[in-house]
Amino acid sequence: MSETGRHEDVPEEILPSERETAHEGVVTKADNPFADPGLPAHEHRAQDIDERAARRSERTVALLFLVSMIATVGFIAAYVAIPIDKIVYIWPLGYISGLNFALGLTLGAALFCIGAGAVHWARTLMSDEEVADERHPIQAPPEVKAKVLADFAAGAKESQFGRRKLIRNTMFGALALVPLSGVVLLRDLGPLPGTKLRTTNWKKGVRLVNQSTNLPLRPEDIAVGSLTFAKPEGLEEDDEEFAEKIAKDALMLVRIQPQNIKDKHELSWSHEGIVAYSKICTHVGCPISLYEQQTHHVLCPCHQSTFDLSDGGRVIFGPAGHALPQLHITEKDGFLEAASGFEEPVGPSFWERG
């Protein structure tokens, strides 16, 4: 491509003079569009020359930090005082949770005021003079280190951090209180479990109820080769804590020929070959739902842990750590019922249990 072709898309007024380039080898500043324009002259702010204006800015920043402190206290007070189920009407949002609205409003105000205070402080009181610094090697020589320390000291002085005690103290107060919001939110992790993980609603005399029909189970309802799911009598699906309770109380029953039950303890806790085991997998707590009637194996669909219901519910495959807990059952007045509760916690292991 010719020299003319290379320049045909570029306006001639911004191109260096070809004569100047060819004969002098130097492009003047006026002809170079990429020349360093330098820094503009520094313009002083009102706060730099008027102490009263600086005082006003100081009070403004302190007020923002003070509002942040009040908002944080309001956050904690709202969290403690407002019921979690309280619904209020807020225009134009409509009906919303009063607690969520109060928490969002107060925490948002606390964080916004800290940020706004810091920005106003930097824009009105800290030094705004631009300083150009030359590039230097990555490894800092001793004189550069000394310069950094000197610049830090100068920056601290220019920020007036030591002089503006009102700003400093209110900022410390705001920053110290804001983390309390996160500490208070730990309450949402829920109450301590106590002994809830060790106990269920199964106890002596509680009837077994078919989870599908909601009717008490009779021995003749359990056919050989079938898998039946049960729950304790009195536990209804419209109960407020149904999901939490069924996660521990869910039971599965199978009928096995007594001569095919390998474990003597399992046989003694069965009734006419009907055995009852927890439905909750001992790996991570998934519900077991797959049954192989020829081998009497049950499979957890989550991670394929396999248990032998004819041999004490022991683990024969998969990541589960221990056997399924068995429920001791008996018959009374023609219905199946629990002879006792589970002797061990159901579901996966937890740190206190091991």
C-alpha positions, 0 to 999 in steps of 0.5 A, spaced: 500 500 500 502 506 498 504 512 503 498 516 500 493 509 501 495 509 509 493 516 510 487 516 506 482 515 512 486 520 517 484 527 517 490 531 514 490 536 520 492 531 525 498 528 521 505 530 522 508 534 517 511 529 512 517 535 510 518 535 518 518 528 519 523 527 513 528 532 514 528 534 521 526 527 524 522 531 530 514 532 531 512 538 534 507 538 540 502 542 536 502 536 531 502 530 536 495 529 538 498 524 544 502 529 547 502 529 555 497 535 556 500 536 563 496 537 570 491 543 570 492 548 575 490 546 582 484 550 584 482 550 592 476 548 595 472 553 600 474 548 606 481 549 604 481 557 605 475 558 610 475 554 616 468 555 617 467 551 611 471 546 614 468 546 620 461 545 617 464 539 613 466 536 619 459 537 622 456 534 616 461 528 616 460 527 624 452 527 623 452 522 618 456 517 622 452 519 628 446 517 624 449 510 622 450 509 629 443 510 631 440 506 625 445 500 627 441 501 634 435 501 631 436 495 627 438 491 633 432 494 637 427 492 631 430 485 631 428 484 638 422 487 638 418 486 632 414 479 631 417 475 625 410 474 623 407 481 623 405 484 617 404 491 615 402 496 610 407 500 607 405 504 601 407 503 595 409 496 597 403 493 600 403 488 605 409 486 607 413 483 613 414 489 618 420 485 621 424 485 614 422 492 612 425 495 619 431 491 618 432 493 611 431 500 612 435 501 618 441 496 616 441 500 609 441 507 613 447 505 617 451 502 611 449 508 607 451 513 612 458 510 613 459 510 606 456 517 605 460 520 611 467 517 608 466 520 601 464 527 604 470 527 608 474 525 602 471 530 597 471 536 602 477 535 607 482 531 605 487 533 600 485 533 593 491 535 589 493 531 584 501 529 584 504 525 578 509 520 580 514 516 575 514 509 574 519 505 578 522 498 578 518 493 582 523 492 587 523 498 592 530 501 594 531 503 601 530 511 599 523 509 596 521 505 602 523 511 606 519 516 601 513 511 602 513 512 609 514 519 608 508 519 604 504 515 609 505 520 614 504 526 609 497 523 607 495 522 615 497 529 616 493 532 610 487 527 612 486 531 618 485 525 622 488 527 628 486 534 628 478 532 626 477 529 633 469 529 632 470 525 625 475 520 628 471 519 634 464 518 631 467 514 625 470 509 630 463 509 633 459 507 627 464 502 625 464 499 631 457 498 632 455 496 624 458 489 626 453 488 631 448 487 626 451 481 623 452 478 630 445 479 632 443 475 625 446 469 628 439 468 631 436 466 625 441 460 625 435 457 629 435 455 637 440 449 639 437 442 637 438 440 645 436 433 645 431 433 639 436 429 634 436 423 639 428 423 640 422 421 635 415 421 637 415 413 637 414 411 644 410 405 647 403 404 645 403 409 639 399 406 633 402 405 626 398 409 621 399 408 613 402 414 611 398 414 604 391 412 607 392 415 614 389 409 617 391 405 623 395 399 620 393 391 621 398 386 620 394 383 615 395 390 611 402 388 610 403 383 604 410 379 603 414 383 598 411 389 599 414 396 602 409 400 606 410 407 609 408 409 616 407 415 621 406 415 628 398 416 630 396 423 631 401 426 626 397 430 621 400 433 615 396 440 616 401 440 623 405 446 623 411 442 625 409 436 620 415 436 616 420 437 621 417 431 625 416 426 619 423 427 617 425 423 624 418 419 624 418 416 617 417 408 618 418 403 613 415 396 614 416 389 610 414 382 611 419 377 611 418 370 612 421 369 619 426 363 617 429 368 612 430 373 618 438 372 619 439 377 625 436 374 632 435 381 635 431 383 629 426 377 629 425 378 636 423 386 635 418 383 629 411 381 629 409 375 624 415 377 620 413 384 619 419 388 621 419 396 622 425 400 620 427 408 620 426 410 613 431 416 613 438 414 610 444 414 615 448 418 610 445 425 609 438 423 611 434 422 604 428 418 604 429 411 602 424 408 597 426 403 593 425 395 595 428 389 592 423 384 594 427 378 593 433 380 597 430 384 602 435 390 600 432 397 600 436 403 596 437 410 598 436 414 591 441 419 593 447 416 593 445 409 593 447 406 600 444 399 600 441 396 607 439 389 608 432 389 612 433 381 613 440 382 617 439 388 622 438 393 616 446 393 616 449 397 610 452 392 604 454 398 599 454 405 599 457 411 603 452 410 609 456 410 616 451 405 620 445 401 620 438 403 619 435 403 626 429 398 628 423 400 631 420 394 636 413 393 634 407 389 637 400 388 636 394 390 640 387 390 639 388 387 632 393 394 630 400 394 630 403 399 635 410 401 637 413 397 643 418 402 645 421 408 641 428 407 637 434 405 641 438 410 637 438 416 633 435 416 626 438 419 620 445 421 619 451 422 624 452 428 628 458 431 632 456 429 639 454 422 636 460 420 632 
